[in-house]
Amino acid sequence: MAIPLSRPPVDDEVKAAVIAAVESGQYILGPECKAFEREFAAYNSAKHAVLTTSATSALWMVIKAFGAKAGDEVLVPSHTAFPTIEAICFAGVTPVFVDIDDTYTVDVKDAAAKVTPRTVGFIPVHLYGHPANLPAVQELCAKHKLWLLEDCAQAHGSTWQGKKVGSFGRAGAFSFYPSKNLTVMGDGGLLVTDDDEVAARCRRLRDHGRQNKDIHVEIGFNLRFNDIQAAVGRVLLRRLDTMNDHRRKLAARYTAGLAGLPLVLPAETRGARHVYHLYVVRTPQRDQLAAFLKDKGVATGIHYPVACHRQPAVEHLKSPPLEHTERIVKEILTLPISAGHTEAEIDEVVAGIKAFFRK
Ligand SMILES: *Cc1c(COP(=O)(O)O)cnc(C)c1O
């Protein structure tokens, strides 16, 4: 049987929640949205949670709410999903691309070397589900008075020394895209913050810059969320820790099964809780291995094959090369993992990889 890269958790409880929301007659920023915001804020120990259409929207609203303006520079790892960069550009500020370390998250030494008088903020990305080096990030931000916005789109429930990601900076952004650790069966996103002004400004930006029913005090956009999807999010939020535990169990099974093969396996820094949004391995024979597995019905992915600083959309920034990023993008391969995968499926993938290296 074919093994997909990810399998969203659809079941009767999720379906019942959708039907109930449909029958409620309230569809936009209604009771389900309000409850989901309250519950997510409690889960993440945040004062505020603001639902929106995607993590891209959440990142954009937060950058706007921080008051960033043209000419300002924001430090960001190049090795991320392009939306992280897009949100920065869409807010009218300039991304400054930073290299990564062995955890595939931002190399804070390289970030420090790229601070200029125009730098206003830092957006570390907890890529693949592993927290970035948060103590070093916080230290750099404090030293240069930079705001800190965590991109947690791949890291719901991930922690550093027991504290949830998204609670280390002034705000954190999450995505509910179907393959993410927490989904709403479609697009969706959310930001968390303890800052009353940032939360209020984001709520306003999300709803046409509206201060009240009739008065628009700034140009926002329609980035509101809906109750049908919020109902799904509420059901799955209750299962998030269990789903992450399952991902961790599957990751441990991969790591044990693949030990000794000529592959670089993911590692977990001491103090970090990796939630394995993705299980990424590395080999110079990446393309051959992917083709071999595809023949056996095993889907794989590459996250991401083209580094963001090399994307045509930001060519005009003429970003300098990033040694580590450019090397690993040719070697990384994402293996199937999600809360919906079984141990037997992981064993099948491991057997396929062993067969490849025996050839
Ligand atoms: C998925 C993702 C995003 C974008 O999330 P959307 O909800 O699809 O807008 C941003 N950053 C990272 C790291 C992501 O993985």
PDBQT file of the ligand as one rigid body, heavy atoms in Angstrom, charges set to zero:
ROOT
HETATM    1  C1  LIG A 401       3.618  26.459   6.484  1.00  0.00    +0.000 C 
HETATM    2  C2  LIG A 401       4.596  27.513   6.870  1.00  0.00    +0.000 A 
HETATM    3  C3  LIG A 401       4.317  28.882   6.756  1.00  0.00    +0.000 A 
HETATM    4  C4  LIG A 401       3.093  29.393   6.080  1.00  0.00    +0.000 C 
HETATM    5  O1  LIG A 401       1.936  28.918   6.662  1.00  0.00    +0.000 OA
HETATM    6  P1  LIG A 401       0.537  29.163   5.905  1.00  0.00    +0.000 P 
HETATM    7  O2  LIG A 401      -0.468  28.881   6.969  1.00  0.00    +0.000 OA
HETATM    8  O3  LIG A 401       0.507  28.169   4.798  1.00  0.00    +0.000 OA
HETATM    9  O4  LIG A 401       0.515  30.553   5.437  1.00  0.00    +0.000 OA
HETATM   10  C5  LIG A 401       5.241  29.786   7.241  1.00  0.00    +0.000 A 
HETATM   11  N1  LIG A 401       6.398  29.389   7.774  1.00  0.00    +0.000 NA
HETATM   12  C6  LIG A 401       6.717  28.084   7.879  1.00  0.00    +0.000 A 
HETATM   13  C7  LIG A 401       8.011  27.697   8.498  1.00  0.00    +0.000 C 
HETATM   14  C8  LIG A 401       5.838  27.105   7.411  1.00  0.00    +0.000 A 
HETATM   15  O5  LIG A 401       6.169  25.820   7.487  1.00  0.00    +0.000 OA
ENDROOT
TORSDOF 0
